[in-house]
Amino acid sequence: MNPIPPSSWSVTGRPISNHDQIVRTLGMEILAGMHVPGANLPAEPELLARFQVSRTVMREAVKTLTAKGLLVSRTKVGTRVLDPTHWNFFDAELLSWKVALGMDSAFRRDLLEIRQAVEPAAAALAAQRRSSADLAALRRCIQAMGNPDHTRRSFAEADLEFHLAVGAASGNPMMRGISAVIETALIASFALSSPTDQPDLQQQTVERHAAIVDAIERGDSAAAAASMLAVIDAGYTRIEQVMVDTTTPSLTNTPT
């Protein structure tokens, strides 16, 4: 497997520093299995020659990867790749690297399960604790999602704002801690298939989200949780169908 080339640009389109380039490149190589768990990274002189940076920059990059749970450094042992059980998949950067490498079925399932576990609970709490300001913010999100001129990206961003607003309305700051997971799931899934591809589907999606807000406004925790679960499951089902359609050979193209 060839080394992953450094990128000069971040996901937001801004130039990134030497430090960030090294972190992204080595991080993605670890996720891709190019540096296997239990093995040491190449020696520092080799890394310095490869990336053409100072020892200070390289060591800061290693510290960053260590904080993400990818590496551990020990005297006389070197810098070793940790087992995936230590990797912090709640880290926004790490998740973005994983998505860039490709969302396999196991990863899509993992994203689904964590969302199913947390977001309905956030909606249920929001129904109990929401303020009038929270409710107004949620209604604005629904209005924004209903814009017929959305691109895939802008709809995903509006959808994300909605889910973050539900987390805020829950009154539990830890609920917002999974925002990186939600953002990754939404942005990556809409890159494959978006409700904006079909106007009727976009309207249906907006209505499903509005049902969550209606339940929160009524103070109906059970309905809020059920409506949130329905939104999550519908999005997952849509993506899985796209994956089936893109991997199943067309009968018209099958050799006879």
N, C-alpha and C positions, 0 to 999 in steps of 0.2 A: 504494500500500500504506500503510495507516494505521500510525502509530507504535505500538510495543508498549508497553502501559501498565505502569508500575512495579508490582511486587508487594510487598506488605507482609510476606510470609511466605516462609520458606525451604522447601526440599523436606522438611526435617525437622519442619516445623510450628512453628518458632520465628520470632519477629519478626526482621526483618533491618534493618540500618542504612541510612541514606541512601546511604552509600558503596556498599554491596552492591546496593541497588536500582538505582543508576545503572549499575554494572558489568553487572548482569544485563540491564537494558533495552538499553543500547547494544550489549552483546555479542550478544544475540539479534537485534537489528536488523542487525548486520553479518552474522551467519550467514544471516539471511533475505534478504540482498541489498539491504536498504534503504539501506545505505552501501556502494557498490560498491568493489572493490579499485582502488587508484590514486587514488580521490577523497579529498578532505579531509572530516573531520568538520565539522559546523557550527562557526562561530567560538565561542570561549569565552563571550562575552557572551550569545549565543543559547542556549547550553547552560545557563548560569547562570539565565537567565530561565525556561527550560523546567522545570528541576528544583528551582529555588528553594533552592539550597544555596550555601555559601561557595566562594570560589575554591580554598581549600585542599582541601575535600572533592572538588571536581571534578578537580583536578589529581592527587589520589591515585587516583581512579577511573581516570583515563587511564593512570597508571603501571601499575595492575593489568592493564588490557587490553593494555598494551604487553608486559608480562611473559608474557602468554598468546599472544603472537605475532600479535595482531589489529591492532595499531597501531604506528606509528612517528612520533615527534615530532621536527621539525627547525626550527631557528631560521629565521625569515623564510619558511618554507614552510608551517608549520602541522602539524596532526596528521592523518596520512594512513592510510587503511586498506590493510593489506598483502594480498598475494595469498594465497589459501588454502594454498599450499605452506608458508607460514610458521606457520600456525595450529597450536597445540599440542593435538592431539586426545588426548593422554594426560592432559590436565588434566580433573579430575573435573567442575568447574563447566562448562567448555566443552562437554563431552560431554552433561551434563544439559540444557543449553540446546538442543543439537542434537536430542536426543530429544523435548523439549517442542515443538519446531517440527515434528516428524514424522520418522519413520524411513523414508526412501525405500529402494527396492531396492538402490541403489548403496551407501548407508550400511550397510544390513544385511549386504551382501556384504563391505564393508571390515571390519566387526567380526568376521565369520566368519573371514576370511583371517588377521587378526592373531592370533586365538585359535588357529587351526590351526597357525600357525607357532611359537607360544610354549608353549602349555599342554601339548601332548604331550611336548615337550622337558623341561618342568618335571617331569612325571610320570616320565619316564625317569631323570632325575637323582635324584628322590626314591627310586626303587628302589635306587639305588646308595648313597645317603647317609643315608637316614632313620634316626632314632634310635628307641628304644623309646617315647619320649615323643611323637615325631611320629606314630608308628603308633597310639598310644592316642588322640591328638587326632583322627586321621582316622576311627577307629572310632566315636568319639563323634559326629562329624558325620554318619556314616551312620545312627546310631541316631536322631539328631535329625530327619533327613530322612524317616525312616520313620513319624513321628508322624501318625496318621490324621486328626488334628484341625486340620491346617494350613489357613491361608488362603493365597491366592495370594502375598501379601506375605511371610508368615512362611516359606513354603516357599522363596521366592526368597532370603531372608536366610540360611536354613539351607544352601541350595545354594552361595551365595557363600562362607560360612564354610568349606565343604569345599574349594572351589577355592583359597582363600587358604591353607588348611592344606597343600595340595599344594605351593604355591609356597614356603611356609616349609620344608617337608620337603626341597625340592630343594637347600637349602643355598646358594642363590644369591639374595642380597637383591634383585637387579635383577628377578628373576622376579615379585616382589611389586609391582614398579613398574607393572605393567600392571593392577593391581587396579581402577583406575578404568574401564578398558575392560571387564573382566569384569563389574563391578557394573552398568555401563550396559547391557550386553548382556542380563544376567539379569533385571534389574528391568523393563526395557522389554519384553522378550519375554514375561515372565509377565503383564504388563499386557494383552497380547493373548490369550495362551493359556497355561494352566498345567497341569502334570501333575495338580494337585489337582482339576481339572475331572472327571477320571475315575480312580477308585480303582485300577483295573488299570494305568493308565498311570503313576500315581504309583509303584506297586510296581515296575513295569518300570524306571522311571527310577532308583529307589533301587538296584535290583540292578545296573544298569549302572555306577553310581558305586562300588558295593561291589566290582565286578570290578577297578576301578582299584586299590583298596586291597589286594585279594588279590595282585595282580601286584607292587605295591610291597613287600608283606610277603615275597614269594618272592624279591625281588631281580631280577625279570624286567623289565628296562628296555623291551624290545621290546613285551611284552604290556601294560605300563603305558601306553606311548605310544599303542598301538593302541586300548586301551580308552578313553583320554581322547578320542582323535579320534572314536570312535564316539559318545560322549556329546555332543560338540560338534555333530557332524553331525546327530544325531537331533533336537536342539533346534532347529537351523536349519531342518530339513525340516518340523518341526511348525509353526513360525511361517510359513514360506512357504506351507504348505497353507492356513493360516488366512487369509492375505492373498488367496490365490486364491479361497477360498470367499466372502470378504466383498466381492470386487470382481466376481464373476461373477453376472450377473442370474439369478434363479430362473426356471426355465421356466414355473412356475405363475403368475408375475406378468408374463409376456411378453404384450403386447397381440396379439390375433389379428385 
